[in-house]
């Protein structure tokens, strides 16, 4: 099972240092949507860590994904560098 992170440079760098090697550096809503779609297509991904601001933009898709799939992937919003 793979763990991926979707987020800004700071989030991606931090999780890279923690050992997560699959990461998507995104700066726009469109890039976040594209990265999220790619992650959903990879059945080896079990956990998606997504920066909160990106998760807010994708809230409907995240909610729909949870309804369509039983357990995986687990989608976890994480605070970004600008979130306090």
N, C-alpha and C positions, 0 to 999 in steps of 0.2 A: 504494500500500500504506500502510495506516495503522498507527501504533504507539499502543497504549493502556497505561495504567497502572492497576492495581487495588491499593489500599492505604489506609493511614491518612493523616491530614491532612498530616503531615510529608513522607511519600513523594510524595503527589500534588502538593503544593506545589512540592517540589524538581524534579520532572520537568516541571511546568508552566513553571517558570522556564527549564528547558532546552529548551522549545519543543514539548513534547508537549501537544496541546490536547484530546485525548480521554482522559478520566480518570474513574475511578469511586472516589469516597470511600466506604469501607466501614468499619464498626466491628464487625459481627457476622459469624458464619459464614454465616448466611442471606443477608445482603447480598452477601457475597463470591460465594456460589453463584449468586445472581441476576445479578450483574455478569458473571461468567464465562460463564454461559449466553447472555447478550446478546451478548457478544463472539464466541462461537462461531457465532452466527446471522448475523453480519455478515461476508460473504465478502471484504470489502475490508480487513479487519484481517489483517495479516501477522505482527505481533509483539505478544505480551501480556506486559507486565512485571507480575509479581504479587508482592506482599510475601511473604516467606518463611513467616510464620505462617499466612497465608491459603492459600498453596500446600500447606502441611502438612495443613491441613484438607481440601483438595481433591485430595490425592495420588492417590486412586483414579481420580477423574474425569480428572485430567491425564494419568495413565498410559494410560487407555482412549482418550482423545482422540488421543494419539500413535500408538496402534495402528490407529485407524480412518482417520486422515488421513495422507497421505504426508509432506507437508512443512509445510504452513501450518495454523494459525498456529504460529509458534515461541513456546513458552512459557518465559519466563525468570524464575526466582525471584530476587528482589532483597532485600537486607537491609532490615529496617524500622528505625524509630528506636529500638526496644527491643532489637534484635539486636546482639550484640557479637562 
